Amino acid sequence: MRSDAFIRPNEADRKVYVVHHADTMNAYAQNAILKLLEEGPAYAAFLLLCENPGSILPTIRSRCEGLSLTPVGLREAGDWLSARFPDADPTRRERAARNCGGILGRAVRELEGEGESETVPPAAQTLLSLAAGGDELALAGFCISLEKWKREDLAALLSAAIGLLREALLIQAGAQPSGGPELAPVAALPQKRLLSWAQALEELRRATQFNVGVGHLCGALCAALSR
């Protein structure tokens, strides 16, 4: 990126570099781009995407403009999708809003036919239902069956499960009246457990972006939900 940034763009006025998971860069990598951020060409823009700004060195943060983005609420997502896809089946819109985890782009991809497999939402519900029921043997069997899934489908399942946990927390907080009978056992669990599960699933979802075997991820998933 340091070398390419000083090659002027051929077809546009600017060059934009998007660095995903910037908070996973070690200190050496961050220091390596420090001078580029400070003295880079005027036509180059750098977007450092991260979930934990505290992992970015202060010297990097001081040279960037921070923009905090938070997931939208279920009702806001539903209203936005209704306006964007007025002709779509209301049931599909509602499901997309629930599965997107507050990230509208995921809902758009699902409604446009580019999203996750149809098996993902019910699988996420089954996963949390088994965990809530406390049957560790059944949960282990289900997680073993997930080892045959593609990495991207497993990532989508984790995202959908995180969305369901978020919905359950909203129900507990009284911000959402009901999430349907299938979510009731999960919403009845202690808040501390739901938060712990959500954190563990988010860590596993991020791990799908790296060279980690699906079997290892499924084993870690079973262990996390058995606590």
Secondary structure, 3 states (H helix, E strand, C coil): CCCHHHCCCCCCCCEEEEECCHHHCCHHHHHHCHHHHHHCCCCEEEEECCCCHHHCCHHHHCCCCCCCCCCCCHHHHHHHHHHHCCCCCHHHHHHHHHHCCCCHHHHHHHHCCCCCCCCHHHHHHHHHHHHHHCCHHHHHHHHHHHHHCCHHHHHHHHHHHHHHHHHHHHHHCCCCCCCCHHHHHHHCCCHHHHHHHHHHHHHHHHHCCCCCCHHHHHHHHHHHHCC
